[in-house]
Each structure stands twice: as structure tokens, then as C-alpha cells.
Amino acid sequence: MKLEQSTKKQIIKNASLSLLLYILPIALMFGTFAITGQRPWEKKRHQDKQENTVKTKTTNSQDND
């Protein structure tokens, strides 16, 4: 079974368009990161920060001698 030339061109055109639409948002995201200098993958999560802090018990006692 042989494909017609017009069908082959249409398949290639549709596949190229699909790849472009798939890659475009990813490229725009990384382009935005490059322009603004943001690096969200390097930020620590708030939960990790809380786990690393040392909890101490404090009392507010006053000595009234």
C-alpha cells in the first residue's frame, strides 16, 4: 500500500505542527526564566524549612524577690 503524495505531505505537516505546539510552551517557559533570571527549581519548599528549625520551649517566668 502506497501513500499518495498529498497524504504524505499532510501527515508531515500535521506532525510538525503538533511538535511545535508541544514544544512552544516549554520553550517560552525556559525563555522567560532566562530573561528574568528566576530559578524556581532552586527554591526550597516552606515545609523543608520548618523541619530544619529547632523548636525550643520558652517560659516567661519573672523572679520577683
C-alpha positions as CSV (number, residue, x, y, z in Angstrom):
1,M,0.0,0.0,0.0
2,K,1.5,3.2,-1.1
3,L,0.6,6.7,0.3
4,E,-0.4,9.4,-2.0
5,Q,1.9,12.4,-2.2
6,S,-0.7,14.8,-0.8
7,T,-1.5,12.4,2.1
8,K,2.2,12.1,2.9
9,K,2.6,15.9,2.9
10,Q,-0.4,16.4,5.1
11,I,0.8,13.8,7.7
12,I,4.2,15.5,7.8
13,K,2.6,19.0,8.1
14,N,0.3,17.8,10.9
15,A,3.1,16.0,12.8
16,S,5.3,19.2,12.6
17,L,2.5,21.4,13.8
18,S,1.8,19.0,16.7
19,L,5.5,19.0,17.7
20,L,5.6,22.8,17.5
21,L,2.5,23.2,19.7
22,Y,4.0,20.7,22.2
23,I,7.5,22.4,22.4
24,L,6.3,26.0,22.3
25,P,5.1,26.4,25.9
26,I,8.2,24.7,27.2
27,A,10.5,26.9,25.2
28,L,8.6,30.0,26.3
29,M,8.9,29.0,30.0
30,F,12.6,28.5,29.8
31,G,13.0,31.7,27.7
32,T,11.1,33.6,30.5
33,F,13.4,32.1,33.1
34,A,16.5,33.1,31.1
35,I,15.2,36.7,30.7
36,T,14.0,37.2,34.3
37,G,16.7,35.2,36.0
38,Q,14.3,33.2,38.0
39,R,15.2,29.7,39.0
40,P,12.2,28.2,40.8
41,W,13.8,24.7,40.9
42,E,16.4,26.1,43.3
43,K,13.9,27.4,45.9
44,K,13.4,25.4,49.0
45,R,9.9,24.4,50.0
46,H,8.4,26.1,53.0
47,Q,7.8,22.6,54.6
48,D,11.5,21.7,54.4
49,K,12.5,24.9,56.1
50,Q,10.1,24.2,59.0
51,E,11.6,20.7,59.5
52,N,15.1,22.0,59.8
53,T,14.3,24.6,62.5
54,V,14.9,23.7,66.1
55,K,12.0,24.1,68.4
56,T,12.7,25.3,71.9
57,K,10.4,25.7,74.8
58,T,10.5,29.1,76.3
59,T,8.9,30.3,79.5
60,N,8.2,33.8,80.7
61,S,8.9,33.5,84.3
62,Q,9.8,36.5,86.3
63,D,11.7,36.5,89.6
64,N,10.2,39.0,92.0
65,D,12.4,38.7,95.0
